[in-house]
Amino acid sequence: MHFKTLGETDLQVSLICLGTMTWGEQNTQAQAHEQMDYALERGINFFDVAEMYPVPPRPETQGRTEQYIGEWFAKTGKRQDIILATKVAGPGDWLKYIRNGPRLSREHIMQAVEASLSRLQTDYIDLYQLHWPDRNTNYFGRLGYEIDEHESSTPLEETLAALNELIQQGKIRHWGLSNETPWGVMKALHICEKHGYPKPVSIQNPYNLLNRSFEVGLAEVAHREKVGLLAYSPMAFGALSGKYLNGQKPKGRLTLFDRFTRYTNPQAIAATEAYVAIAQRHGLSPAQMALAFVNQQGFVTANIIGATTLGQLKENIDSLDVKLSDEVLAELNQVQVAFPNPSP
């Protein structure tokens, strides 16, 4: 396993982070525990979850993923071996069942932390992340920014003051951003510097061969400010494995749930076909090539992989042994030029 420093902390996190959002929906508790056992055996020390998981979010299952992890901690006594990341949900009418509509206010953050700590059966969280901003901006597949003169938002100062309070209390060790923009990261850094708060140590955004938008403005911020990327959806919900090409409909996230359409437009399919062809020409697994591309980026702190089977998990972790040549990287860049970020 390879390890990287989380921001400017003293934590060394595994380059491969275990994603968990299928646990409680596509995966049972037994399967989740089996994945955690195997991941730890392979050297992974970094788990990522969220209060709203599993996905797709439903009131009947909300918090179940954290609960599975907490039960694994209780069963194995391995809490001290894991760097644990979770997230507090941002605003959304579709999440009315969470605190009657979650916000990133002090009141909501304090309630969310206590609930997560209880489900996770721990008294501290290593990395607490703002799942998405509490303001009108472009995230979750939106590239264009649209002005909303009537937006309702929680002041970022209030949010960061609450996180600082939790750090002082020892309930969280560090904090990070997610689904953020360059403006949001720099504004947060400014507020932290102004008030003497601990700065964010990471940003969790989508990053894969079909969506390299992070490179445009955020990659430099991540590098220079030491707010490294925790890349999610590195395989574009499994699309980059090629298993959905040519009309194939295997059991998977894109066929099970209608909400996942980000990687199925005609341009994304054409780009995926080109990427799979590159992998085949060079004798590579398409899935491992896609993951290796993310692994090799200097601004990436961790690559968050998710799997529904142990076989998938093993193949994903084994991407660490794949080093893409300059020739392969050049061909991947040619596809990006032909189909620039077809799935924002």
N, C-alpha and C positions, 0 to 999 in steps of 0.2 A: 504494500500500500504506500502511496505517496501522501505527504502531509504538507499543509500550508498554514501560515499564521493567519488567524482571524483578525483582520483589521490591525490595530496596534495593541492587541491584547497579548497575554502570555499563553493563549490557547492555540494548540496545534490541531487542526481539524483534518480529517481524511479528505483527499481530493474527491472521492466518491462519497456523497451523502445519501443516506437511505430515505427516499421519499415514501410517504405513508398514506396518501389520500385515497387509496382504494380500499384500505382496511375498514371493514364494517359495512361495505357495499359489495365490492367484487371479491373481497377476501374475508374469510372467517377469522375469528380470534386465534384458532390453532394455526392457521396459515400465517397470520401476522407474527405470532411468536416464533414460528419456524424461520421466517425471513430474518427476524432480529437475531436469532441464534446464529444463523449462517453468516449474516453480515458481520457480526462481531468476530466470528471465527476467521473471516477473511481480512480483518484489520480495520473495518469501518468503525469509527467512533463518533459519528455525527448523524443524528436522526432529526428529520424535519417534519413537523406536524402543524396543525392549526385548530383553533377552537371550533371552526365550522365544519371540519372534516368528519365523515368522508364526503367525497364528491361523486355525483351531484348532491348538493346540500338539500337535506330534508329535515323537517322538525323531528321525525321519528328516529333519525340516526345521529343528529347533531351531538358532537362530543364523544362519539363512540370510539373514534380512532385514538384520541388521547386516553380514553379508558383502557383500551387494549394495551397501550404502552405502559400505563401505570400498573396494570396487572402483571405485565412481564417483569417490571422492576421488582414488584413485591415477591414474585415467584423465584427470580434468579438472584436478587441482591446485587444487580449489576449497575445500579444507578451511577455510581462513581466512575464507571468505565465509559460513560456516554456523555458527549456534549449535546445537550438537548435544546432544540429550537422549536418554538411554537409561535403562533400569531394571534393577534386580536383583530377581529373583523372590522372593516370600515363600514360606511353607510350603505344602505340598500333596502328598498321596499320589499325585495324578495327575501329578506331575512328578518321579517317582523317577529318571528318566533324567538329571536335572540335579543333579549332586553327590549322588546317592543320596537326593534329597529336599532341596530348598533351604531354608535358614534365613537369618535376618538376623544371624547371628553374625559376629564379626570374621573368623574363618577363611573362612566362605563368601563374605563380601563381598569379601575380598581376592582370592579365586579368581575370582569373577565379574568383577571389574573387569579383571583381567589378560586374561581370555578376551575380553571385549568390546573392549578396546583393540586386541587382536590382530586380531579380525575387522573392526573399523572402520578399521584401518590408520591409527591416530592415536596420539599420545602423551598426549592429554588429552581429557576429556569435560567439556563446559560445564555440563551439568545432570545429576546422577546422582540417580535417583528410587528410593525404596522402593516397589516395585510394589503391594504390599499389606501390611498389618501382620502381624507375627509374634506374634499373640495372637488369642484368640477375640473377635471382634466382628462387627458387622453391615456387610458389604460385599458387592459383586457381587449386588445385587438383594435383599438382606435388609434390611427396614426395622426389624423387631423385634430387640431385643437379648436373647439367651438366655444365662443364666449357666451356665458350665461349671466346676464345682469342681475338675475334674481336667485342666484345660488345660495344655499344654506351650508355653511361650513363651520367646523370647530377651529378656532385659532390654533395654529401650529405651536405657538408659545405655550398654550394650556396643555397640549398633548405632551410636549417634551418636558415640561415641568413635572407632569405626573410620572413619566418614565424615570426622571431623575430621583423623584421621591421613592420609587420602588427600588432603585439601585441602592439608595441610602438605607433602605429597610432590609436589604439583602434578599429580596424576593426574586429579583432578576439580577444577573451579573452584567449583561451587556444588552444593547438594543440595536435593531436594524430596520431598514426600510424595505418595502416590497411594492412592486408595480408602480415605481416612482419615475419621475421625469428629472432631467438635469436641473431644472429650476427648483424642484422640491428638495433634491439632495443638497444643493448649494445653500438654499434658504435654511434648511435644518442645521447645516454646519455653521452658518452665521449666527443663528440663535444660540447654539451651544457655546460658541466662542464668546458671545456677548454675556451670557449668564454663567459661564463656567461649568456647564453641564458636560457629562461624558458624551462624546460624539458618536454617531452611528458607526458600527464596525462592518456593516455589510449591506448589500442591496440585493433582493431576490426578485429578478425579472425573467421573462421568457428569453431564451437564447438558443437558437438552433440553426441549421442550414437553411430553413425556410423563413426564418425571422432573425436577421442580423442587425436589426434596428438599434440594438444596444451599442453597436460600434460607432454610431454617428455622433452622439454627444456624451453618452454616459461612460463609455470605455475610458476616456481620458480622465473624467472625474474619478472613476473607480481607482485608476492607477495613481494619480497624483495625490488624491486625498486619502488613499488607503481605505477605501470603502469598497472592498472587493465584491465581485458578482457571485451570488449563489444562483447558478443557472437552472431554471426550471423548464420543463418540457423540452429537454435536449433532443428527444427523438420525435417531437411534434405529435404527442399522443400516440406514438407507435407508427405513424405514417411513414417515417423515414426508414423503417425496416423493409418497406416495399410490400408488406403483406396485404395491403388494401388495393394494390394496383390491378389493372385488367378486370375490374368489376368484382374482385374477390371480396367476400364479406365474412371473414373469420370472426369468431367471438372476440370482441375487444371494445375499447372505450368508444371508438368512432361508430361502431355498429350497435352498441348497446344503448347509447344515449344520444338523443337528437340534438342536445344543446352543444355538442362538440362539432362545430362546423368550420373552425378557424383554418384547418389544414386540408380542406376538401374542395376548394374552388379549382377551376380548370388550370389556372396558372400554377398553383401549388402542386397539382397532380403532374403537370408537365415537368416541373422542376424536380419532383421526386423521381420521376422516371429517369431523368438525366443523372441524378445522383446515384441511383441504384446501378445504372449502366457503368458509371465510373468504378464503383465498388467491384462489380463483376469483372471488369477489364483488369483490375489490379489484384484479383484474388482475395478481396476483402469481404467480410460480412457487412452488408449495408448498415445494420444497426451499430456495429462496433466502429465503423468508419464515422458515422454521425456523432457518436459519443467521443471518439478520439479527437475529432475536430474541436469539440468544446474543451476537452481536457488540456489541449495544447495552447489555449489562449492565456496569455500572461495576466490578463485582468480578471481571470476566473479564480475564485478562492475554492469553490466546490461545485461539483456537477451533481445535481439532484436527480437520481435515477429512481424510477418506480417500476415495479414488476408485479405481475399477478401469479407467476409461477417461479419456483426455485430455478428452473432451467433458464428462464429469462434473466433472473437476477445474476446467475453465474456468468452468462454471456455478457451482460452489461458491465459487471465488475472486471471481467477479463479485458475490457477495452483499454485498461491501463497498460496492457502489454503491446498495444498497437501504436506505432509511431508513423504518422503520415509523412510521406516523402514530399519534397518540394514539388515534384511532378504532380502528385495527387492534389496537393493544396492549390496549385495553379489551375488545375482542371475544375476544382470546386469553385474557385473564384470566377472562372469563366461562366459557370452556370448562374452564379449570383448576378453577374453583369447582364446575362440574358433574361433572367427572371428575378429582378431585385425585390427582396423581401415580399414574396407573394402572400405570406400569411402573417400580417402584423400582430 
